[in-house]
Amino acid sequence: MTPVGGVDEVGRGPWAGPVVAAAAVFLSPSSLPSILLKGIQDSKKLSKDKREFIYAELLKLDLFHHGVGMASVEEIDQLNILKATFLAMERSIQSLPQKPETLLIDGKYIPSFEGIQTYPLIKGDHISFSIAAASIIAKVTRDRLMEKLALEHPHYGWERNAGYGTVEHQRALKLHGITPHHRRSFAPIKSLLNPP
């Protein structure tokens, strides 16, 4: 039986930073240790420490393949966030060591990929083990990236808000302006660039 992969993305809503997608394939789901069988779930339901732990455990598995893809802020502004998300997903699949024949993709609107059957799964990270694993890989990858960017731009709280438009982030934008990592096509940033 050919393994079925799962794909999920993180970072469609933030005002700053790239969108990140991950693809996850379990070659032998039945052989997973119980700690992962119990622990893998929608990344948003897990604490940061739990996500990091499961991420590390996933990477130790011989019978687990994953790929990560990103679309940059420039690509988001050029393409729009949906198309950029699809591009990140495509890149995550391209980075897998072997393409699966079938992919479950979280969400209602999904891309198609040549030679791969794709199926949308609304709330897929609650239903599919592989999508949930992909969500953890994508979330940990993006959070770590935003923590690095926060060292370069410490005023915006990206290590806490991951680029989302929190009160702290909004206040910093008014005081310190826009960085190269802000999405200029997003309405709150666009309004700062073109005040009424």
URKAKA-V874749 format. One record per residue. N is the residue number from 1. RES is the residue in one small letter. SS is DSSP state (h for helix, s for strand, l for the rest). PHI is phi as a letter, one per 40 degrees, with the letter a starting at -180 (NA if undefined). D_FIRST is the distance of its C-alpha to the first C-alpha in Angstrom with 2 decimals. Layout:
BEGIN
{{N	RES	SS	PHI	D_FIRST} {N	RES	SS	PHI	D_FIRST}}
END
This chain:
BEGIN
{{1	m	l	NA	0.00} {2	t	l	c	3.79} {3	p	l	c	6.39} {4	v	s	b	9.12} {5	g	s	c	12.57} {6	g	s	b	15.88} {7	v	s	b	19.30} {8	d	s	a	22.75} {9	e	s	b	26.29} {10	v	s	b	29.50} {11	g	l	h	33.03} {12	r	l	c	33.58} {13	g	l	c	36.72} {14	p	l	c	38.69} {15	w	l	c	41.82} {16	a	s	a	41.16} {17	g	l	g	38.46} {18	p	l	c	35.28} {19	v	s	c	32.25} {20	v	s	b	29.19} {21	a	s	b	25.49} {22	a	s	b	22.50} {23	a	s	b	18.79} {24	a	s	b	16.58} {25	v	s	b	13.02} {26	f	s	c	12.00} {27	l	l	c	9.70} {28	s	l	a	10.15} {29	p	h	d	11.92} {30	s	h	c	12.94} {31	s	h	c	14.99} {32	l	l	c	17.13} {33	p	l	c	20.84} {34	s	h	c	22.54} {35	i	h	c	24.78} {36	l	h	c	21.99} {37	l	h	d	20.38} {38	k	h	c	23.89} {39	g	h	c	24.99} {40	i	l	c	22.47} {41	q	l	a	23.82} {42	d	l	d	25.56} {43	s	h	d	27.55} {44	k	h	c	30.70} {45	k	h	c	30.78} {46	l	l	b	30.89} {47	s	l	c	34.04} {48	k	h	d	34.31} {49	d	h	c	34.34} {50	k	h	c	31.23} {51	r	h	c	29.36} {52	e	h	c	30.58} {53	f	h	c	29.57} {54	i	h	c	25.96} {55	y	h	d	25.80} {56	a	h	c	27.05} {57	e	h	c	24.68} {58	l	h	c	21.62} {59	l	h	c	22.94} {60	k	h	c	23.23} {61	l	l	c	19.52} {62	d	l	c	18.01} {63	l	l	c	14.41} {64	f	s	b	15.50} {65	h	s	b	16.19} {66	h	s	a	18.72} {67	g	s	b	21.05} {68	v	s	b	24.41} {69	g	s	b	26.47} {70	m	s	b	29.96} {71	a	s	b	32.47} {72	s	l	c	36.06} {73	v	h	d	38.99} {74	e	h	c	40.36} {75	e	h	c	37.19} {76	i	h	c	37.22} {77	d	h	c	40.87} {78	q	h	c	40.39} {79	l	h	c	37.30} {80	n	l	h	37.40} {81	i	h	c	35.15} {82	l	h	c	32.41} {83	k	h	c	32.05} {84	a	h	c	32.29} {85	t	h	c	29.49} {86	f	h	c	27.25} {87	l	h	c	28.39} {88	a	h	c	27.51} {89	m	h	c	23.98} {90	e	h	d	23.66} {91	r	h	c	25.02} {92	s	h	c	22.63} {93	i	h	c	19.64} {94	q	h	c	21.59} {95	s	l	c	22.11} {96	l	l	c	18.47} {97	p	l	c	17.93} {98	q	l	a	14.92} {99	k	l	c	14.34} {100	p	l	c	11.17} {101	e	l	c	10.57} {102	t	s	b	11.26} {103	l	s	b	14.01} {104	l	s	c	15.84} {105	i	s	b	19.47} {106	d	s	c	22.23} {107	g	l	h	25.08} {108	k	l	c	26.36} {109	y	l	b	27.06} {110	i	l	b	24.34} {111	p	l	c	24.21} {112	s	l	b	22.09} {113	f	s	b	20.62} {114	e	l	c	20.46} {115	g	l	g	17.13} {116	i	s	b	15.29} {117	q	s	c	14.89} {118	t	s	b	16.86} {119	y	s	b	17.71} {120	p	s	c	20.81} {121	l	s	b	20.87} {122	i	l	c	24.46} {123	k	l	f	25.01} {124	g	h	c	21.40} {125	d	h	c	22.46} {126	h	h	c	23.44} {127	i	h	b	20.23} {128	s	l	b	17.24} {129	f	h	c	16.78} {130	s	h	c	15.69} {131	i	h	c	18.62} {132	a	h	c	20.94} {133	a	h	c	20.13} {134	a	h	c	20.76} {135	s	h	c	23.99} {136	i	h	c	25.15} {137	i	h	d	24.58} {138	a	h	c	26.40} {139	k	h	c	29.16} {140	v	h	c	30.01} {141	t	h	c	30.04} {142	r	h	c	32.33} {143	d	h	c	34.57} {144	r	h	c	35.22} {145	l	h	c	36.11} {146	m	h	c	38.47} {147	e	h	c	40.07} {148	k	h	c	40.84} {149	l	h	c	42.28} {150	a	h	c	44.36} {151	l	h	c	46.09} {152	e	h	c	47.28} {153	h	l	b	48.24} {154	p	h	c	49.12} {155	h	h	c	50.83} {156	y	h	c	47.92} {157	g	l	g	46.07} {158	w	h	c	42.68} {159	e	h	c	41.72} {160	r	h	b	42.09} {161	n	h	b	41.31} {162	a	l	f	38.71} {163	g	l	g	40.75} {164	y	l	c	40.88} {165	g	l	c	44.29} {166	t	l	c	45.73} {167	v	h	d	49.50} {168	e	h	d	49.64} {169	h	h	c	47.90} {170	q	h	c	50.18} {171	r	h	c	53.25} {172	a	h	c	52.33} {173	l	h	c	51.84} {174	k	h	c	55.38} {175	l	h	c	56.84} {176	h	h	b	54.99} {177	g	l	g	53.62} {178	i	l	c	50.40} {179	t	l	b	48.43} {180	p	l	c	46.37} {181	h	l	c	43.25} {182	h	s	c	44.21} {183	r	l	c	42.62} {184	r	l	c	45.64} {185	s	l	c	44.06} {186	f	l	c	43.64} {187	a	h	d	46.61} {188	p	h	c	48.02} {189	i	h	c	48.12} {190	k	h	d	49.35} {191	s	h	c	52.18} {192	l	h	c	53.31} {193	l	h	c	53.37} {194	n	l	b	55.26} {195	p	l	c	57.43} {196	p	l	c	59.23}}
END
